[in-house]
Amino acid sequence: MKRFLLILGLAGVATIGAQAQGNFQQSTPQERADRTTATMQKQITGLTSDQVDKLKAINLASSQKMDSMFQANQGGDRTAMRAQFQEMRASTDSTLKSVLNDDQFKQWQTYETKMRDRMRQRMNNNGGGDNGGGGDNGGGGGGN
């Protein structure tokens, strides 16, 4: 269970901004995409307005796809869901690479890694939590 929750958290790192602001399930795909894009604007230097527009579209598509996967797999096969999330992450990363330059993509990867580490630490500190891990003590961004 703990590993599954960690995989879901890692798959949803594109929506880190949404997780930092509130419950993932209560946010719309548009809200999560907007927050993720805002986080990207803070974490990645030198973004052009054209890149920001493209990032908004990528983040919205990713959030919508994630919603669809959650709906389709509720109570379903966790292994299959994990594989779907990993595929989605790889696809999103590939799309991001086509929009960001190498340095910008590295900045985003560094931020994602930092957030994954924080999530793992929260899960370990809270015993893994059976209902989402990480507790509800401030969410997942910890101040960007």
N, C-alpha and C positions, 0 to 999 in steps of 0.2 A: 504494500500500500504506500509506504513511504517513497519508494523508488518511483512508483507511478505518479505520485503527486509532484515529485521533483521533475519528471519528464514533462508533465503538463505545464509546470512553471517555466521550464526552459523553452518549451515550444511557444509559450505566450510572451516571450521576452520582447517581441515586437510591440506588445501592448503594455510595456512597462509603465509608461506614463499613466495609463488607465488604472493599473493596479496600485500605483502610488496614490492616486486620487480617490479610490473607493473600490467597492466590490465589482469585480469583473462582470459578473452575471447581471448587475443592475445597470451597466452602461450599454449604450447602443453602439453598434459598429462605428458609426460616424463620430461619436464622442471619443471612443478609444483611438480612432485614427487621428483625430484632431490633437489629442493629448500626446500621442506618439510622435506626431510631426513636430509639435512644439518642443518636445524633449530632444528630438533630433536637431532642431534649430539651435538649441542651447549647447548641445554636446559636440556638434560638428562645425568646425570653422570654415568660412569661405563659401557657404552655400549661396548659389544664385537664386533669383526668384523662379527661374525655370526649373531648377532642381527641386525647390520647395514644392512647386505645383506637382511635379512628378512624384515626389515622396508622398504627398497627400493622397494621390490616386493609388499608389502601391499600398500604403497603410490601410486605406479603406477596403481595398480588395482583400487584403490579408485578414482584416477584422471580420469581414463578411464571410469569408471562407471558414474562419475559425468558428464563428457562430453556427454555420451549417454543419460543421463536423461535430460540435458539441450536441446539437439537436439530434443528429443522425445516430450518434453513438451513446446516448444516455443509457446507462445500464448495460452497455454492450461490451464487446471484447476489448479489454484494455490494451492488449498487445497490438491489435489492429489499429486502435486509436493512436497509440504511441507512434507507430510507423507512419500513419497519415500526418501527424504533427511534424515529424522529422522531415518528411517529404515537403510539406508546406514551408518549413523553415529554409530548407535548401533552395527551394524555388524562389522564395522571397529574397534570400541572400543573393542569388544569381541576378535577380532583377535590380536589387540595390546596387550591385557592382556595375551595372550598365548605366546607372545614373550618377553615382559618386565616383570621384577619382580615387586612386589607390590610397592616398593619405586620409581622405575623408572616410572611406570604407574602414580603414584601420581604426580611426577614431571611434566609429560606431561599434566595431567589434570589441574594442577595449572597454567601452561603456557597458555593452551587453555582458561581457565577462565579469565585470565588477558587480553588476546587478545579480547575475547567477550566483556568484560567490556569497553575496548578501542573503539571497534567498536560501541557499544551502545552510548558511550559518543560522538563520532564523528557524529553519526546520529542525536543525540539530538542537538548538537551544530550547525549542518547544516540544521536543520529543517526537517530532514528525507530524503531529497533529492529524487527526483522522478526518477533519473537515476543512481541508484546504491548506494546512500547514501555515507557518509564518505568523500565526496568531492574528489578532486584530488590534495590534498596538501601534498603529501609525502607518500601516501599509508598506509598500515596497519601494520607495524611492529614497527615503531618508535624506531629502534635500539635495536637489540636483545641483 
